[in-house]
Amino acid sequence: MKPTKLKRRKNKSLRHILLLTISLLSTINGFSQGNLIDNMAQIKQGVKSKRVSSYAKSGANDDFIGGIKDSSKFVMFDVEGAGIIKHIWITIAPQDIERNDIILRMYWDGHENPSVESPLGPFFGQGWNEHYLFNSMPLSAAPKDGYALVSYFAMPFSNGAKIEIENQTGRDISSLYYYVDYEEYEELPENLGRFHAWYNRELTLGSPKAEEFHRSLKEEDKYNKKGEHNYLIADIKGKGQFVGVNYYVHYPGMIWYGEGDDMFFIDGDKTPTLNGTGTEDYFNTSWGPKTKFQYPFYGAPRVNENIGWFGRSHVYRFHITDPVYFDKSLKFSIEHGHNNNMNIDLASVAYWYQQKPAEKLLPIPNKAQRAPKRILGDWDMIDKRKVWLKSIENEYDEWEDE
């Protein structure tokens, strides 16, 4: 008995889904060869599975580290030798503690300067001390309510590794639960870069012309061809590949803010080596979206829920199959509105691999500079108009009342 057309269509759809799933699993962080299903069947030599966790050494049920005082540091992971961290899981109590003020640092190969420096929440896809579900291939914030912070980034090291957190919240961390799962090697496989991540935050200054929207800015001298005054996402020295960004936007206006182009400057190029067509385009969306959407490589787990684009949004993109390669340097920046004409509260965490640990990352913003702006409400729309009218002849700052 021959299958019906409907059954054939269903079978074809199932095969398509299976092939897509296998395709998504065919690479991890741009380094694995073959696919994960094949890799699971490969018997490796000279590799040992290891874990460092917060389990209670006594065998009791208090499987956490308690009493991490304000202004203190705690070393979660400190091992010698060679290995690759494959999985990290973290959750913290009290649940309402400011994860924007817990600083995560990672050190590779005995270097005194960190290769990763970022607030804990933004690193794992949680902006503004908020908690919400976030699902991507290398990072996630999982149930309950985004409190479980998970990484599957591969993090190689050849001569020791250290992971620490610093409590800058102003109160004690009562409970820190964590796993760090890694593979121990006698000698690290060749051609593995060192994982890096860097956090930035800036209150950008715009122009009163922004109220007229980007289409009014037609003069040639208003065009931005060299990235001047762009928001900086990464500024890297060395050889490697850029693999992704979490991008947090808090916009105090109602018109669309996303006409800013992404610009990658590779190996010292003075004009963009790679030039994009708009913020939403770089993040694989279109036409000023306000829709929650999550895919392994890109998405928008947090969207503003007010009039127009008034409020907070979080978008991400990971270059899983399309890393941006550089031999000497990479500078990645993005306009805040066309020709940087908008006043926006922007923050980001950039992720990349490079051949050796960075000599020194740029300093991250301090606690005062990281402090989230308050959530704006309906009455702020009226106040905003007053600030705009007052600022026509002056430098534009819509956050002026703060």
Buried (B, 14 or more C-beta within 10 A) or exposed (E): EEEEEEEEEEEEEEEEEEEEEEEBBBBBBBBBEEBEEEBEEEEEEEBEEBEBBBBEEEEEEEEBBEEBEEEEEBEBBEBEBBBBBBBBBBBBBEEEBBBBBBBBBBBBBEBEEBBBBBBBBBBBBBBBBBBBBBBBBBBBBBEEEBBBBBBBBBBBBBEBBBBBBBBBBEEBBBBBBBBBBBBBBEEBEEEBBBBBBBBBBBBBBBBBBBBEBBEEBEEEEBEBEEBEBBBBBBBBBBBBBBBBBBBBBBBBBBBBBBBBBBBBBBEEBEEBBEEBEBBBBBBBBEEBBBEBBBBEBBBBBBBBEBEBBBBBBBBBBBBBEEBBBBEEBBBBBBBBBBBBBBBBBBBBBBBBBBEBBBEEBEEBBEBEEBBBEEEBEEEBBEBBEEBBEEBEEEEBBBBBEE
